Amino acid sequence: MSGAMNKRCYYETLECQKGATVEVLKSSYRKLAMKFHPDKNPGDATAEVKFKEISEAYDILKDDQKRAAYDRFGHAAFENGMGARAAGSPFDFAGSFSDVFEDFFGDLMGGRKARRGNRGQDLRYNLQISLEEAFRGRTAEIEVPSAVACETCSGSGAEAGHTAETCPSCAGHGKVRATQGFFTIERSCNACRGSGKIIRHPCKTCRGAGVVQKDRVLNVGIPPGVEEGTRIRLSGEGAAGVGGGPNGDLYVFLSVAEHPIFQRDGHSLHCRAPVSFVTAAIGGSIEVPTLDGGRAKVTIPEGTQGGRQFRLKGKGMPVLRSAQRGDLYIEVAVETPVKLTKRQKELLREFETASQAGTHPEAESFLARLKEFWNGSDPA
């Protein structure tokens, strides 16, 4: 009984309450198994022990009969041969681990669950569009080099009059199991490459692969409002499956080219418009472009400073799959004149001489702060 008394509560090990459902137990086990898995903690003996403990706890609590016995008698229910294994024997968690095997390794490897039937590979296509095309939307025609089902053998990989045989190595399952240390790993069968079948008389066109390389032309619908990095999935347009397996998917990744006039920020557009210092000083108006090809008039009030923004509501980018639109922001850039004539310089000097207090409020405020700083810095 000493071994049972020293063991940690299975519910505590899985960080669950005693009345937790099977779904909660499985979710918690999966999270902890990923955290303490030896592959993610190489050389860490503590993590290995922890991983075995949570696997043992889940193996007991996922089974209704074992759980009922544990809830009533605790760890003593599995001492002295009462459980599924004798106390002190190495723990075989293959049964519990198989419940989450595909999810677990799918997350570790960054991929999706393996499917039987040799599903074709997913393909990626990078497509660059202009900002105008992202604004309006378009239908793009792309040419995709990919594997398609062999027409000669209809994708079977076998010559006419012959069929594929069941693989003797994996008995047609396409997978074999191998024990490494204290856990079991399921791998694709090398003999049949995961297909579960052996082709003795391969098709001469595809050499038994069941697929051939061929360029395909596809139309991709790009909706208005797409952004940089938008991914469009074309189901079943990826590489063909082997041995009659389903096709993979094609993912079109969009990139939006830089625009010479507009800069995009989400649904907003920004445009920097130069304004003469005369217009900024006495007021006026400027004409600015809009991304839909139109023009808009912006009124510049008297005394406008550089950097001021004017908003044109609803003149920005469309919101994806919505009738809404963002706004266009016009930023004023007051331009200092260059290459002045002698007369222009004389006029500017006259203007400077005629200036009075308040003509240049920002400069006057800065000079006042400078005087205070210098006066405060004088030695006593």
N, C-alpha and C positions, 0 to 999 in steps of 0.2 A: 504493500500500500504506500510505501514511502515514495516510490516513483510517481504514483498518481498524485500524491499530495504536493509534490514539488513542481508539477507541471502547471503552466499558466492556463487560465481559462481560455477555451477555444474562442468564445465570443470576444474576449478582450484581445486575443491575438489577431482576430479579423477586424477589430475596432468596430464591432456591431453590438446592438442591444440583443438581449436574449430572444425576444419575439420577432427578430428581423425576418423578412421574407427571403425566399430563395434568390429572388432577383437582387435584393440588397446585398446578400452574402456574396453572390457572384461578382457584383460590381466592385465591392470592397476587395475581394480576393484578387481580382484582375489588376486593380490599382496597386496593391501591395506587391503582387508578384512582379509587376513591371519594375517597381522601385528596387526590390532586393534581388532580382534575377542575377545569377552569377555572371552572365554575359555582360551585364552592365556594371558589375562590381568585381572585375578580375582580381584574384588574389586576396579578396576580403573574406576571411573566414567567418566573421560575424554576420555578414550579409548572407552567406551560404546557409548558416544555421537558421537565421531568421526566415529564409525562403522555405526551408524544409518545414519549419514550424507552421507557417501560414498554409502551406500545402496540405499538411496533415490535418489541420483544423478544418479546412474547407472540405476535404475528403469525408470527414465524419459528418459535418453539419449539412452538407448538401443532400445526404441520404436520409429519408424520413425515418426509417427504422433505427439507424445508428444515432440520429439526432434525438429521437425519443429516449433511447437508452442512455445517452449522455446527459440529457436534461434530468433524468431521474436518478442516475447513479454517479454522474460525473465521470472522471477518468477511470474510476474503478471498473466501469462497465467493459473496459477493453484490456484489463490486466489479466494475466494468467490464462491466456488463450481464449478469453471471452469475446474478444473482438475479431476483426478480420485478419489480424496478424499477432504473433507473439510479441510480448514486451521486449524491447532491446534489439529487435531485428531492424535492418535498414528499411527506411520508409519508402515505399513505392507509390509515388504520387501520380503515376501515369494516368490513372482513372480520372482524378480530379483535374489534372492539367489539360486533359484532352478536351474538356468542356470549353476552355477558352484558348486553346492552342492556336487556332487560326487568327483570332483577334489579337492575341498577344504578339505573335511574330509578325503579323501584318503591321502593327504599330512600331515595333522595333526596327523593321526594315524600311519603313516609310512607304509601304505599298498596300495594295488591296489584298483581300483574301484570295488564296489560290482556288481556281475553279477546275473541276474536272471537265474533260472535253477539249482541253488545250485551246482556250480562248486566245484569240489573236491579240497582238500587242497594241497598246494605245499609241497613237502617233501625235506628234506636236508639229504645228505649222506656225511660223512667225510671220505676221502680216503687218506692214506699216501703212497707215492711212494718214491723210492730211487732217488738219483741224476742221476744215470745211466739211470733209466727209464724216467726221465724228459729229458735226453739227447737224447735217442733213440726213445722215444714214445713207447706205448704199448696198448694192448687191455686188460682191466681189467674186470674180472667177479665179480660182486657184488651181494649179496643177500639182497633184500630190503623187510622188513616187511611193508605191506601197505594194504589199503582197496581196494578191487576189486569188480566189479559188481557181484551181486548174480546171479548164474546161474539158480537157481530154478525159480526166478520170473523175470529174465532178467533185474534186476535192478529197477523194478517198485515198489518193496516193498509190493505188494499186492498178495494175494493167487490167484492161478489159478481160473479163472472164475469171478474174482472180479476186480474192477478198483478203482483208487483213486478218491475221490470226491473233488469238489471245496471248498476251505476253506471259511466258512461263515464269519469269522472275518475280512479277508482282501479281500474278493471277488476274491480270486485267484491271487492277485498281489504279495503276499509274503511279503508285507511291509505295515506298518501302519504309519500314521502321528500323531505326538503329538506336541501341542503348549506349549512352555516353555517361559514364559515372553513375549518378543517381537519378538521371532523368532520361526520357525517351524522346527522340526527335524523328519527325516524319519528313522524308525527302522524296523528291521525284525519282522515279525509277530510271536508272541510267540505261538499261537495256532498251527500253522503248521510248525514252525521253519524256516520260510522263503521259504518253498517249494510251497506255494499256494494251497496245496492239503492236504486232510485228508484221512488217510487210515483206514477204518472201519474193514477190515479183513486182518491183516498183514500176510506176508509170515512167515511161521514157521522157515525157515532156517535162514533168516536175521532179523526176528522180526520187519519187516516193514522198516528197514533202507535202504534196496536196495543194501547194500554192506556188504561184509564179510572180515575178516582179513585173509590174505594169504601171505606167503613169495614168492617172485618172484626173479628169477635169470636174471640179465641183463648184457649185454656186453657194456662197456664204452670205447670208443676210445679216447686215450690220445695222442695228437699230440706232436711231438718233440718240445722242447723249452718252455714248460709250466713252470710257476713260482709258488712260494708259494702264496696261496690264489686264484689261478685261479679257476674260476667257470665254470662248464660245465652244460648246460641245456639240459635235455632230455624232449622234449615236449610231454605232455600227459602220462608221466610215473609216475605221482604222484598219490595221492589218487583218487579213483573213485568218480564221482559226485553222488549226491543223487537224486533219482527220475528222472533218465535219464539225469542229467546234465553232462557237459563235465568233463573229468579228469583234475586234476591239473598237475603241472610239477614237475619233479625231478631235484634238483640241486645238483651236485656233487662238493664239495669243496675239492681242492687238497692241501695237505701239503707235503713238500719235506724234507725228513730226512737229518740230518747232515751227512757229509761225513768225513771219517777219514783222507783223504789226501787233498781234494779240498774244497775251500770256494768259494761260488758264489756271484757275485755282478752284478746283471742284466744279461747281455750276456757275461760277463767276468768271468774267473775262475782264482783263485789264489792258488799257491802251495808254501809252504815254504820248501826249500831244504837245509839241512845242508852240509857244505863244510869244509874240513879240513883247518886249517890255513896255512898249507904248500901249498895246491893247490891255496888258495886265494892269497898267497904271490908270488909264482913263475908262476902261471897260470896252466891251464890244462882243463879238460872237465869232465862233469858229465852227467849221463843218468837219465832222469826224465820220469814219466808215463804221459800218456794222457788219458782223460776220455773215449775215444773210445776203450781203451784196448791196444793201441800201446805204443811205446816208442819214445822219442825225445832226441837228443844230444844237450847239451848246452855248448858252449865254455866259459870258465872262463878266462878273461884276467889277466895278471900279475897285482898284487896290488889291486885286487877287495876287496872292503870294505863290511862289513855286512850290510844288508838292501838293497843292490843294486838289481834292478829288471831287468829281461830279458824277452822280449815279444816274444811269439810264435804266430805268426799271424794265425788266422783261426782255432785255437785249443781250442777255448772256446765253449760256449753253442750255439746251433742253435737259430736263431731268429724265433719266432713263425710264422708259415705259410709263411716262406721265405727260400730261398736257402742260405742266408747269415749266417755267424757264427761270434761269438765274438772271443776274443783272450785269450790266457793262459799266465799268468804272473808268472814267477818263481822268488821268492825272496830268495836271498842268505843269509843264516845264518852261519857265520863263527864260527866254533866250537873250543873252547879252549880245548886242550888235557887234559885228567885226567889220574890218576894212572900211572904216568911216572916212568920209571926205573931210577936207579942211573945214568946210562950212558946217557939217554935222557936228564936228568936235567943238566948234565955237558955240553952236546952239546948246550943246550939252553943258558947256562951262557956264553959259548964261543961266541955264536951268539950275545948275548947282548953286550959283550965286544967289539966285532968287528963292532958293529953298528956305523954308522957315521951320520953326519947331513943330514937330508932328508929321513932317513930310516923310521922314524915315524913322518910324517909331521903334522898330526892332534894333536898328543901329544905335539910336539914342539911348535905349534901355541898356544895351550892352556896354556903351561908354560910361554910363552912370555906375554900373556895377564894377567896372574896371577902376574908376576913381575911388570907390569905396574900398576896394581891395588894396590899391596902392597906398591910400591914406592909412589904412589899418596896418600895413606892413612897415611903415616908417619907424625907425628906432626911437624910443622915448627919450 
